[in-house]
C-alpha cells in the first residue's frame, strides 16, 4: 500500500478545506498595492510617483495613467541595462537581481536578459505549490504521489557573470527546487547540468529503465523528441512499456493543440494533460481543474495584470504598444475577446508587454487561453488570424487526412500574382500539397470572417508544402539551440521566411 502517497494525497485534499473562497479582483488590488509599496523608493518608483499613486482613491486608475507601457527594448534601454552593466541597485526593484533569465522568445535574434529576483523565485515556488494542490481536482490514485517527475527544461548549469547567474527560466527554476522535492525530481541534478541537448537526452535514455516516472513536464516538441529517443533505444512500442505509471503531462511554453495527436501516439495509456503558463517574466497561470483546457491566472502572487483589447492599430511597427491603447483591469474584461497581456511583477517589470495575447473563458475564475503573439497575428492583407485559429486549422487537417502535424510555420508572402498564405507543415505522412492547401483555405473561410473577406480581395489563396518535423528541430538548433524554452515561430515576416525557405532547400539537397 502506498502509505506516503496516501499521506500526500490526503494533505492535498485537506488543503481544500482550509482554502478561502477566491476573489481574483480583490487579490489583484492587493498585489498592486504590495508591488507599489515595496518599490516606492526605487528610482522607477520615485520617477513615476508610486507614493502618490498609493495615496490616491483609485490606485489602478492612477497607476495606468502615470506609468507608461514598456516592452523589453524600452525598459532595458531606460532602466534594466544599468542593473546588469554597472550593478546599480534599487533601479526598478529593491536591491539587485541574483539571476537573469535569458530569452530570445520566438522572434528575437539576441537574447533578452530579464531580471529574476529572490521575490520572483519565491513567487514561482509558491505558484508551483498551488499547482500541486490543484491536483486534488484531478482523479489521481495515491501511488501517483510517490512517482518521479521528469522535468525536461534548460540546463541548470547557469552562467556566472559579475554578481549574478544567467540561464533560461526553466534552468533557473530547476536549480532552485525545494529540498523536499529533490527526491521526486528527474533527471536529477547531475544530468540537468549538461548543457548540450543531445548529450543530456542520451543520459536520460540510458537511465530511463531505472526510473518510475509518474509525470512529465516541458515544452511539447522537445518532450516528444525525448520520448521518441527512449522508445527507439529500448525498442518499445510506446513509452508506457518502460514507465507504466506515467499519468500526467504538464505542458507549457506553447499551445499543446498541434502536438496532441503526435504526443498521444507515443502513449500506451491515457495521460492527463495539464497546461501551464511559465514565462521568463514569471509563473502566470496553470490549469486548475480537469473539465476545461483553460488556465487560471495566478492573481495573488506577485504579478499584477492589465489587459489591452487587441487591435492591429495599437501595435507599432517594432512590436511595441501604442501609449494611447486602452487598458482594462480584471474587473472590466469580457469573455471571448483577444487581449494583449500586460504585467507588473516582483522582478521590477512595470506595465510590461510580454508579447502574448489571451482571451477569458471564465471571468469569475479568471481563466484564460493564450490566443497568440502580438507579432504573430497574420494580418498582412487583413486576414486577422491569431495563432489559436491557425492551430485550429492544423487540427482540422489532422482529422480530415488522418495525419500528425506537430509543427508548422507560415508567411503572408507576395508572389508575382499577389499575396498567398504560404504554409510549411511538419509531417511524415504523404499527402497532396494541393489538397492540404485547399482544405486549409476552406476551413479558414468558414471559421474566420476577416479571412473570408481578405480572400475576396487582396489574398489570392493558400500554398502548402510538407517537410519532415525534424526540419523544424534543426532550424531551432541552427538559429538558437535545441531543447529548453526554444519555440518555433508560427508566423514569419517575409525576410525571415526567405531564410527559412533557403534553410529547407539546403537540407533537401544535402
C-alpha positions as CSV (number, residue, x, y, z in Angstrom):
1,X,0.0,0.0,0.0
2,X,1.5,3.4,-1.0
3,X,1.5,4.9,2.5
4,X,3.5,8.0,1.6
5,X,1.3,8.6,-1.5
6,X,-1.9,8.3,0.6
7,X,-0.5,10.8,3.1
8,X,0.5,13.3,0.4
9,X,-2.9,12.9,-1.4
10,X,-4.7,13.3,1.9
11,X,-2.8,16.6,2.7
12,X,-3.6,17.9,-0.8
13,X,-7.3,17.1,-0.4
14,X,-7.4,18.5,3.1
15,X,-5.9,21.8,1.8
16,X,-9.3,22.3,0.0
17,X,-11.0,22.5,3.4
18,X,-8.9,25.5,4.6
19,X,-8.7,27.4,1.3
20,X,-10.8,30.5,1.4
21,X,-13.1,31.4,-1.5
22,X,-11.0,33.2,-4.1
23,X,-11.8,36.7,-5.3
24,X,-9.3,37.4,-8.1
25,X,-10.3,41.1,-8.4
26,X,-9.5,41.8,-4.7
27,X,-6.4,39.7,-4.9
28,X,-5.1,41.8,-7.8
29,X,-5.8,45.0,-6.0
30,X,-3.8,43.8,-3.0
31,X,-0.9,42.6,-5.3
32,X,-0.7,46.1,-6.9
33,X,-0.6,47.8,-3.5
34,X,2.2,45.4,-2.4
35,X,4.2,45.9,-5.6
36,X,4.0,49.7,-5.4
37,X,4.7,49.7,-1.7
38,X,7.9,47.6,-2.0
39,X,9.2,49.6,-5.0
40,X,8.2,53.1,-3.7
41,X,11.8,54.1,-3.0
42,X,13.4,52.6,-6.2
43,X,14.4,55.0,-8.9
44,X,11.5,53.9,-11.0
45,X,9.0,54.3,-8.1
46,X,10.2,57.9,-7.4
47,X,10.1,58.9,-11.1
48,X,6.5,57.7,-11.5
49,X,5.2,58.8,-8.1
50,X,4.4,55.5,-6.5
51,X,3.8,57.2,-3.2
52,X,1.2,59.5,-4.7
53,X,-0.4,56.5,-6.5
54,X,-0.8,54.6,-3.2
55,X,-2.4,57.7,-1.6
56,X,-5.0,58.1,-4.4
57,X,-8.6,56.9,-4.2
58,X,-8.3,54.8,-7.3
59,X,-4.9,53.1,-7.3
60,X,-5.5,51.0,-10.5
61,X,-6.6,54.1,-12.5
62,X,-3.7,56.3,-11.3
63,X,-1.2,53.6,-11.9
64,X,-2.4,53.2,-15.5
65,X,-2.4,57.0,-16.1
66,X,1.1,57.7,-14.6
67,X,3.2,54.7,-15.7
68,X,3.7,54.2,-19.5
69,X,3.8,50.8,-21.3
70,X,7.2,49.2,-21.6
71,X,8.3,46.4,-23.9
72,X,11.7,44.7,-23.3
73,X,13.6,47.1,-25.6
74,X,12.4,50.2,-23.8
75,X,12.6,49.1,-20.2
76,X,16.1,47.6,-20.8
77,X,17.3,50.8,-22.6
78,X,15.9,53.2,-19.9
79,X,16.3,51.1,-16.8
80,X,17.5,47.5,-16.7
81,X,20.8,48.0,-18.6
82,X,22.2,49.8,-15.5
83,X,21.5,46.8,-13.3
84,X,23.4,44.3,-15.4
85,X,26.0,46.6,-16.8
86,X,27.0,48.6,-13.7
87,X,25.2,46.6,-10.9
88,X,23.3,49.7,-9.8
89,X,20.9,48.7,-7.1
90,X,17.3,49.8,-6.5
91,X,16.6,50.6,-10.1
92,X,13.1,49.1,-10.8
93,X,13.1,46.8,-7.7
94,X,14.9,46.9,-4.4
95,X,18.4,45.6,-4.4
96,X,19.9,43.8,-7.4
97,X,18.7,40.5,-9.1
98,X,20.6,37.3,-8.3
99,X,19.5,35.9,-11.7
100,X,18.8,37.0,-15.2
101,X,16.6,34.8,-17.5
102,X,17.9,34.6,-21.0
103,X,15.1,34.6,-23.5
104,X,15.1,35.1,-27.3
105,X,11.4,34.2,-27.3
106,X,10.3,33.2,-30.8
107,X,11.2,36.3,-32.6
108,X,14.3,37.9,-31.1
109,X,17.7,37.5,-32.7
110,X,19.6,38.5,-29.5
111,X,18.8,37.0,-26.1
112,X,16.9,39.2,-23.7
113,X,18.2,39.4,-20.1
114,X,15.2,39.6,-17.9
115,X,15.7,40.1,-14.1
116,X,14.7,37.3,-11.8
117,X,14.7,38.5,-8.2
118,X,14.5,36.5,-5.0
119,X,10.9,37.6,-4.7
120,X,10.2,36.2,-8.2
121,X,11.9,32.9,-7.3
122,X,9.7,32.7,-4.2
123,X,6.6,33.5,-6.3
124,X,7.4,30.8,-8.8
125,X,7.9,28.3,-6.0
126,X,4.6,29.3,-4.4
127,X,2.8,29.0,-7.7
128,X,4.3,25.5,-8.1
129,X,2.8,24.6,-4.8
130,X,-0.5,26.0,-5.8
131,X,-0.4,23.8,-8.9
132,X,0.4,20.7,-6.9
133,X,-2.5,21.5,-4.5
134,X,-4.8,21.8,-7.5
135,X,-4.1,18.2,-8.3
136,X,-6.9,17.4,-5.8
137,X,-9.3,18.3,-8.6
138,X,-7.9,15.5,-10.8
139,X,-8.7,11.8,-10.3
140,X,-5.2,10.5,-9.5
141,X,-4.5,7.4,-7.4
142,X,-2.5,7.7,-4.2
143,X,0.6,5.9,-5.6
144,X,0.9,8.7,-8.3
145,X,2.3,10.9,-5.5
146,X,5.2,8.6,-4.9
147,X,6.4,8.5,-8.6
148,X,9.2,10.5,-10.2
149,X,8.6,13.8,-12.1
150,X,10.8,14.2,-15.2
151,X,11.3,17.9,-15.9
152,X,12.8,18.5,-19.3
153,X,13.9,22.1,-19.3
154,X,17.1,24.1,-19.9
155,X,20.4,23.3,-18.3
156,X,20.8,24.1,-14.6
157,X,24.5,24.8,-15.2
158,X,24.0,28.6,-15.1
159,X,26.5,31.2,-16.4
160,X,28.3,33.3,-13.8
161,X,28.5,37.0,-14.5
162,X,29.7,39.7,-12.0
163,X,27.2,39.4,-9.1
164,X,24.5,37.2,-10.7
165,X,23.8,34.0,-12.6
166,X,22.2,33.7,-16.0
167,X,20.3,31.0,-17.8
168,X,16.8,30.1,-19.2
169,X,13.9,30.4,-16.7
170,X,13.4,26.6,-16.6
171,X,17.0,26.1,-15.7
172,X,16.8,28.8,-13.0
173,X,13.7,27.3,-11.6
174,X,15.1,23.8,-11.6
175,X,18.2,25.0,-9.8
176,X,16.0,26.4,-7.1
177,X,13.7,23.4,-6.5
178,X,12.8,23.0,-2.8
179,X,14.8,20.3,-0.9
180,X,11.6,18.2,-0.2
181,X,11.0,17.9,-4.0
182,X,14.5,16.6,-4.9
183,X,13.6,13.0,-4.2
184,X,10.9,13.2,-6.9
185,X,12.9,15.3,-9.4
186,X,14.3,13.6,-12.5
187,X,16.7,13.6,-14.4
188,X,18.5,14.7,-11.2
189,X,21.0,17.5,-10.7
190,X,24.0,15.9,-12.5
191,X,22.1,15.2,-15.8
192,X,20.2,18.5,-15.6
193,X,23.5,20.4,-15.6
194,X,24.5,19.1,-19.0
195,X,24.2,22.0,-21.4
196,X,24.3,20.0,-24.7
197,X,20.8,18.8,-25.5
198,X,21.8,15.6,-27.3
199,X,24.2,14.5,-24.6
200,X,21.5,15.3,-21.9
201,X,18.9,13.2,-23.7
202,X,21.4,10.4,-24.2
203,X,21.9,10.3,-20.4
204,X,18.1,10.3,-19.9
205,X,17.7,7.4,-22.4
206,X,20.3,5.4,-20.6
207,X,18.8,6.0,-17.1
208,X,15.1,5.6,-18.2
209,X,14.8,1.9,-17.2
210,X,15.9,2.8,-13.6
211,X,13.2,5.5,-13.1
212,X,9.5,5.1,-12.2
213,X,8.1,8.2,-13.9
214,X,4.6,9.4,-13.0
215,X,4.7,12.9,-14.6
216,X,6.4,14.7,-17.4
217,X,7.0,18.5,-17.7
218,X,8.3,20.5,-20.6
219,X,7.7,22.1,-24.0
220,X,5.8,19.6,-26.2
221,X,8.2,19.5,-29.1
222,X,11.2,18.6,-27.0
223,X,9.3,16.2,-24.8
224,X,8.2,14.3,-27.9
225,X,11.7,14.1,-29.2
226,X,13.0,12.8,-25.9
227,X,10.2,10.2,-25.7
228,X,10.9,9.1,-29.3
229,X,14.6,8.6,-28.3
230,X,13.7,6.5,-25.3
231,X,11.2,4.4,-27.3
232,X,13.7,3.8,-30.2
233,X,16.7,3.0,-28.0
234,X,14.8,0.4,-25.8
235,X,12.8,-1.0,-28.8
236,X,9.4,-0.2,-27.2
237,X,6.0,0.1,-28.8
238,X,5.1,3.0,-26.5
239,X,6.5,4.9,-23.5
240,X,4.3,3.1,-21.0
241,X,6.2,-0.1,-21.6
242,X,9.1,1.5,-19.7
243,X,7.1,3.9,-17.5
244,X,3.9,2.1,-16.8
245,X,2.8,4.6,-14.1
246,X,3.0,7.7,-16.3
247,X,-0.3,9.5,-15.7
248,X,0.3,13.3,-16.1
249,X,2.0,15.6,-18.6
250,X,2.4,19.2,-17.7
251,X,2.7,21.2,-20.9
252,X,3.9,24.7,-21.3
253,X,5.6,27.3,-23.4
254,X,3.3,26.8,-26.4
255,X,-0.3,25.7,-27.2
256,X,-0.5,21.9,-26.8
257,X,-3.1,21.5,-29.5
258,X,-0.8,21.0,-32.5
259,X,1.1,18.3,-30.6
260,X,-1.9,16.4,-29.2
261,X,-2.2,13.7,-31.8
262,X,1.5,13.0,-32.1
263,X,2.0,13.1,-28.3
264,X,-0.8,10.6,-27.6
265,X,0.6,8.3,-30.4
266,X,3.6,7.7,-28.1
267,X,1.4,6.6,-25.2
268,X,0.1,3.2,-24.4
269,X,-2.5,4.5,-21.9
270,X,-4.5,7.7,-21.4
271,X,-2.4,10.6,-19.9
272,X,-3.9,13.7,-18.2
273,X,-2.5,16.8,-19.9
274,X,-2.3,19.9,-17.7
275,X,-1.4,23.2,-19.3
276,X,0.8,25.8,-17.6
277,X,2.0,29.3,-18.4
278,X,5.5,29.9,-17.1
279,X,7.4,32.7,-18.9
280,X,10.8,34.3,-18.3
281,X,8.8,37.1,-16.6
282,X,7.0,34.8,-14.1
283,X,4.6,32.0,-13.5
284,X,1.4,33.4,-14.9
285,X,-1.3,30.7,-15.0
286,X,-2.0,26.9,-14.8
287,X,-4.9,24.6,-15.5
288,X,-6.5,24.0,-12.1
289,X,-9.4,21.6,-13.0
290,X,-10.0,18.8,-15.4
291,X,-13.2,20.0,-17.1
292,X,-11.6,22.8,-19.1
293,X,-8.4,23.3,-21.1
294,X,-8.2,26.9,-19.9
295,X,-5.7,28.1,-17.3
296,X,-6.3,30.0,-14.1
297,X,-4.4,33.3,-13.7
298,X,-2.3,33.4,-10.6
299,X,-3.8,36.6,-9.2
300,X,-2.5,36.5,-5.6
301,X,1.2,36.0,-6.2
302,X,3.5,38.9,-7.2
303,X,2.1,39.7,-10.6
304,X,-0.5,42.5,-11.4
305,X,-2.2,42.0,-14.8
306,X,-3.7,44.5,-17.2
307,X,-5.5,43.8,-20.5
308,X,-5.5,45.8,-23.7
309,X,-8.3,44.9,-26.2
310,X,-6.4,43.7,-29.2
311,X,-6.5,45.7,-32.4
312,X,-3.7,45.8,-35.0
313,X,-3.7,49.6,-34.9
314,X,-2.4,49.6,-31.3
315,X,0.7,47.6,-32.2
316,X,3.6,49.7,-33.5
317,X,5.8,48.6,-36.4
318,X,8.6,47.5,-33.9
319,X,6.0,45.4,-32.0
320,X,5.7,47.8,-29.0
321,X,2.3,49.0,-27.8
322,X,0.8,52.4,-28.6
323,X,0.7,54.6,-25.4
324,X,-2.8,55.6,-26.4
325,X,-4.1,52.0,-26.1
326,X,-7.0,51.5,-23.7
327,X,-6.2,49.4,-20.6
328,X,-8.6,47.3,-18.6
329,X,-8.2,45.6,-15.3
330,X,-9.6,42.2,-14.2
331,X,-12.9,43.8,-13.2
332,X,-13.5,45.2,-16.7
333,X,-12.7,42.4,-19.1
334,X,-15.2,40.4,-21.2
335,X,-15.2,36.8,-22.5
336,X,-14.0,35.7,-25.9
337,X,-12.2,39.0,-26.7
338,X,-8.5,39.0,-27.6
339,X,-6.4,41.0,-25.1
340,X,-2.8,42.0,-25.1
341,X,-1.4,40.8,-21.7
342,X,0.4,43.5,-19.6
343,X,2.3,42.6,-16.4
344,X,3.9,44.3,-13.4
345,X,5.9,42.0,-11.3
346,X,8.1,41.4,-8.2
347,X,11.1,41.4,-10.6
348,X,10.7,45.1,-11.4
349,X,8.9,44.7,-14.7
350,X,6.3,47.5,-14.9
351,X,3.3,47.7,-17.3
352,X,5.3,45.2,-19.4
353,X,4.3,43.9,-22.8
354,X,5.1,40.2,-22.6
355,X,4.1,39.8,-26.2
356,X,1.2,37.3,-25.7
357,X,-2.5,37.7,-26.4
358,X,-5.1,35.9,-24.3
359,X,-8.9,35.5,-24.1
360,X,-11.0,34.9,-21.0
361,X,-13.1,31.7,-20.9
362,X,-14.4,32.2,-17.3
363,X,-14.1,35.7,-15.7
364,X,-15.2,34.7,-12.2
365,X,-12.4,32.1,-12.1
366,X,-10.0,34.3,-14.0
367,X,-9.4,31.5,-16.5
368,X,-7.7,32.2,-19.8
369,X,-6.4,30.7,-23.0
370,X,-3.4,32.0,-24.9
371,X,-4.6,33.1,-28.3
372,X,-1.3,34.1,-29.9
373,X,1.6,36.6,-30.0
374,X,1.2,40.3,-30.8
375,X,3.8,39.8,-33.6
376,X,2.2,36.6,-34.8
377,X,-1.3,37.9,-35.8
378,X,-1.3,37.2,-39.5
379,X,-2.8,40.4,-40.8
380,X,-0.7,41.5,-43.8
381,X,-3.7,41.5,-46.1
382,X,-6.5,41.9,-43.5
383,X,-7.0,38.2,-42.6
384,X,-6.6,38.8,-38.8
385,X,-5.6,35.2,-37.9
386,X,-4.4,34.6,-34.4
387,X,-2.2,31.6,-33.6
388,X,-5.1,29.7,-31.9
389,X,-7.1,30.0,-35.2
390,X,-4.0,28.7,-37.1
391,X,-3.8,25.8,-34.6
392,X,-7.4,25.0,-35.2
393,X,-6.8,24.9,-38.9
394,X,-3.9,22.4,-38.5
395,X,-6.0,20.3,-36.1
396,X,-8.7,20.2,-38.8
397,X,-6.1,18.9,-41.3
398,X,-5.0,16.2,-38.8
399,X,-8.6,15.0,-38.5
400,X,-9.5,15.2,-42.2
401,X,-6.4,13.5,-43.6
402,X,-5.7,11.3,-40.5
403,X,-2.2,12.6,-40.1
404,X,0.0,14.1,-37.4
405,X,1.3,17.6,-37.9
406,X,3.1,18.6,-34.8
407,X,5.0,21.6,-36.4
408,X,4.1,24.3,-38.8
409,X,5.0,27.8,-39.9
410,X,3.7,30.2,-42.5
411,X,4.0,33.7,-44.0
412,X,1.8,36.1,-46.0
413,X,4.2,36.0,-48.9
414,X,4.0,38.1,-52.1
415,X,4.2,36.2,-55.3
416,X,4.0,37.5,-58.9
417,X,0.2,37.4,-58.9
418,X,-0.3,38.7,-55.4
419,X,-0.2,37.6,-51.7
420,X,-0.7,34.0,-50.6
421,X,-0.5,32.4,-47.2
422,X,2.4,30.1,-47.7
423,X,2.4,27.2,-45.2
424,X,5.1,24.6,-44.3
425,X,3.6,21.6,-42.5
426,X,5.8,19.2,-40.5
427,X,4.6,15.7,-41.1
428,X,5.9,12.3,-42.0
429,X,2.7,11.5,-43.9
430,X,2.5,11.6,-47.7
431,X,-0.4,14.0,-48.5
432,X,-1.0,16.1,-51.6
433,X,0.2,19.7,-51.1
434,X,-2.7,20.9,-53.3
435,X,-5.3,19.0,-51.2
436,X,-3.8,20.4,-47.9
437,X,-3.9,24.0,-49.3
438,X,-7.5,23.6,-50.4
439,X,-8.5,22.2,-47.0
440,X,-6.8,25.0,-45.1
441,X,-8.4,27.6,-47.3
442,X,-11.9,26.1,-47.0
443,X,-11.6,25.7,-43.2
444,X,-10.4,29.2,-42.6
445,X,-13.1,30.7,-44.8
446,X,-15.7,29.0,-42.7
447,X,-14.0,29.8,-39.4
448,X,-13.0,33.4,-39.8
449,X,-15.0,36.3,-41.4
450,X,-12.0,38.5,-41.8
451,X,-10.1,35.8,-43.6
452,X,-13.1,35.2,-45.9
453,X,-13.2,38.9,-46.7
454,X,-9.5,39.0,-47.4
455,X,-9.8,36.1,-49.8
456,X,-12.3,38.1,-51.8
457,X,-9.8,41.0,-52.1
458,X,-6.0,41.0,-51.7
459,X,-5.3,37.5,-50.5
460,X,-5.1,35.2,-53.6
461,X,-5.1,31.9,-51.8
462,X,-3.0,29.3,-49.9
463,X,0.1,27.3,-50.8
464,X,1.2,24.3,-48.7
465,X,4.3,22.2,-48.6
466,X,5.1,19.3,-46.3
467,X,8.5,18.7,-44.7
468,X,9.7,16.3,-42.1
469,X,9.2,17.5,-38.5
470,X,12.9,17.2,-37.9
471,X,13.4,20.2,-40.2
472,X,11.8,22.4,-37.6
473,X,14.1,21.0,-34.9
474,X,17.2,21.5,-37.0
475,X,16.1,25.1,-37.7
476,X,15.9,25.7,-33.9
477,X,19.3,24.1,-33.4
478,X,20.9,26.3,-36.1
479,X,19.3,29.6,-35.1
480,X,19.1,29.1,-31.3
481,X,19.7,25.7,-29.7
482,X,17.9,22.5,-29.1
483,X,15.6,22.0,-26.1
484,X,14.9,24.3,-23.2
485,X,12.5,27.2,-23.8
486,X,13.1,27.3,-27.5
487,X,9.8,27.6,-29.5
488,X,9.2,27.6,-33.2
489,X,7.9,30.7,-35.0
490,X,4.4,30.0,-36.2
491,X,4.2,33.2,-38.3
492,X,7.2,34.7,-40.0
493,X,7.8,38.0,-41.9
494,X,9.0,37.8,-45.5
495,X,12.7,38.4,-44.7
496,X,12.8,35.6,-42.0
497,X,10.7,33.3,-44.2
498,X,13.2,33.7,-47.0
499,X,15.9,32.4,-44.6
500,X,13.6,29.6,-43.6
501,X,13.0,28.6,-47.3
502,X,16.7,28.7,-48.0
503,X,17.3,26.5,-45.0
504,X,14.7,24.0,-46.1
505,X,16.2,23.9,-49.6
506,X,19.7,23.4,-48.2
507,X,18.6,20.4,-46.1
508,X,16.8,18.9,-49.1
509,X,19.9,18.9,-51.3
510,X,22.3,17.6,-48.7
